[in-house]
Amino acid sequence: MDPALLRGAIRASGAGLQFAASMVIFSWLGGRLDGWIHTSPWGLLGGALLGLAGGLFLLVRTLQTGETHDPGDEDRS
C-alpha cells in the first residue's frame, strides 16, 4: 500500500474520531449540567451544539492543513 495514501487515511480517520469524541464529551457534559441545575434538555442541547461547532472547527482545520510535519521525513544532511 502507498505510504502517502495510508497517512492520508489515518489523518482522515483521526479527524473523524476527534469530531465524534467532541460531540460525545460535550453532550455528556451538557447532560450532567442538566442534572445538576434541572434545566433539561437545554444543557444537553447546548452541549451538543458546542460539541458540533468545536468538532467541525477541528475537523476542517485538520483536513485543510495538508500533509502534517513528519519528523521521519526530515533530510538528515
C-alpha positions as CSV (number, residue, x, y, z in Angstrom):
1,M,0.0,0.0,0.0
2,D,1.2,3.5,-0.8
3,P,2.5,5.2,2.4
4,A,1.1,8.6,1.4
5,L,-2.3,7.1,0.9
6,L,-2.1,5.3,4.3
7,R,-1.0,8.6,6.0
8,G,-4.0,10.4,4.5
9,A,-6.4,7.6,5.6
10,I,-5.0,7.7,9.1
11,R,-5.3,11.5,9.3
12,A,-8.9,11.4,8.0
13,S,-10.0,8.7,10.4
14,G,-8.3,10.5,13.3
15,A,-10.2,13.7,12.4
16,G,-13.5,11.8,12.3
17,L,-12.8,10.2,15.7
18,Q,-11.9,13.7,17.1
19,F,-15.2,15.0,15.8
20,A,-17.2,12.2,17.4
21,A,-15.3,12.5,20.7
22,S,-16.0,16.2,20.8
23,M,-19.8,15.6,20.3
24,V,-19.9,12.8,22.9
25,I,-18.0,14.7,25.5
26,F,-19.8,18.0,25.2
27,S,-23.2,16.3,25.0
28,W,-22.4,14.3,28.2
29,L,-21.2,17.4,30.0
30,G,-24.5,19.2,29.0
31,G,-26.5,16.3,30.3
32,R,-24.6,16.4,33.6
33,L,-25.2,20.1,33.8
34,D,-29.0,19.5,33.2
35,G,-29.0,17.0,36.1
36,W,-27.2,19.5,38.4
37,I,-29.3,22.6,37.7
38,H,-32.5,20.9,36.5
39,T,-32.8,22.6,33.1
40,S,-33.4,19.5,31.0
41,P,-33.0,19.4,27.9
42,W,-31.3,22.8,27.4
43,G,-27.9,21.8,28.8
44,L,-27.8,18.7,26.6
45,L,-28.8,20.7,23.5
46,G,-26.2,23.4,24.3
47,G,-23.5,20.8,24.9
48,A,-24.4,19.1,21.7
49,L,-24.2,22.4,19.8
50,L,-20.9,23.3,21.4
51,G,-19.6,19.8,20.5
52,L,-20.8,20.2,17.0
53,A,-19.2,23.6,16.5
54,G,-15.9,22.6,18.1
55,G,-15.8,19.3,16.3
56,L,-16.5,20.9,12.9
57,F,-13.8,23.5,13.6
58,L,-11.2,20.9,14.5
59,L,-12.3,18.7,11.5
60,V,-11.9,21.5,9.0
61,R,-8.7,22.7,10.5
62,T,-7.2,19.2,10.5
63,L,-8.2,18.4,6.9
64,Q,-7.1,21.8,5.5
65,T,-3.6,21.7,6.8
66,G,-2.4,19.3,4.1
67,E,0.4,17.0,4.9
68,T,1.4,17.1,8.6
69,H,5.0,17.5,9.5
70,D,6.5,14.1,9.9
71,P,9.9,14.1,11.8
72,G,10.8,10.8,10.0
73,D,10.7,12.6,6.6
74,E,13.4,15.2,7.5
75,D,16.6,15.4,5.5
76,R,19.4,14.4,7.9
77,S,22.2,16.1,6.0
